[in-house]
Amino acid sequence: MDPLGAATCDDAAPAAPAPRVVLFDLDGVITVADTFALFMRERYAGIGRKLLLVPALPWLVLVRPLSWRLAVRTLVHVGLLGLGERRYREAALDFAGRLVRRPKQFQRDALLALRRHQAGGDRVIVVTGCERILARGLLDELGLRDVELVASELVPGWLGMRMRRHNVGPSKPRALVEAGVARWQRAYGDSALDIPMLKGAAEPVLVNAPPKLCKQVERALGRSVERVAWY
């Protein structure tokens, strides 16, 4: 304090520490199944959509052993053929609204853990391979509008919506950095595809993982991993 009673820089209150960043995968962690796969399965429910896939079958047979991601992109593009951005949004949000009303689609323990992190002042981000509009709709329907989201993205094309970014594996850390998140303290995953995300966490956590997967992840990380059983 100076002689006139004005506060000096030395007297300034210390800055509040930044909140811990906690990452949650969506599918297999919060939900029990692959959300976008369920949506696409519904898209292929009619015979007409299956017939549209027939011309692509030779291509799928050729590329599937070489690149599962390319095969997935093909299935997505055919499944969304003729669906523009507005109609896709309507379909995705309608599906999200119906999915939350189905029994046994979500892991209650995951939702409780997420809320505990929020109550403790943590910054919670869901990082998922599910498409952004569908994932956002699902989180909003679950009452998690305040949870941040980093997800896969589609863009409109000439024939329908197309994959812009599939947010899986090493894409997750890159997408987080693009979103301005360079560090995270805790991360919840459920598969080997989450290894790049778990590797960046001081506290990696595997959800409902079998022993073989736990060993695989621990070998990749070079350290032990916390395990939780959620239902």
Secondary structure, 3 states (H helix, E strand, C coil): CCCCCCCCHHHCCCCCCCCCEEEECCECCCECCCHHHHHHHHHCCCHHHHHHHHHHHHHHHHHCCCCHHHHHHHHHHHHCECCCHHHHHHHHHHHHHHHCCCCCCECHHHHHHHHHHHHCCCEEEEEEEEEHHHHHHHHHHCCCCCCEEEEEEEEECCCEEEEEECCCCCHHHHHHHHCCCCCEEEEEECCHHHHHHHHCEEEEEEECCCHHHHHHHHHHHCCCCEEECCC
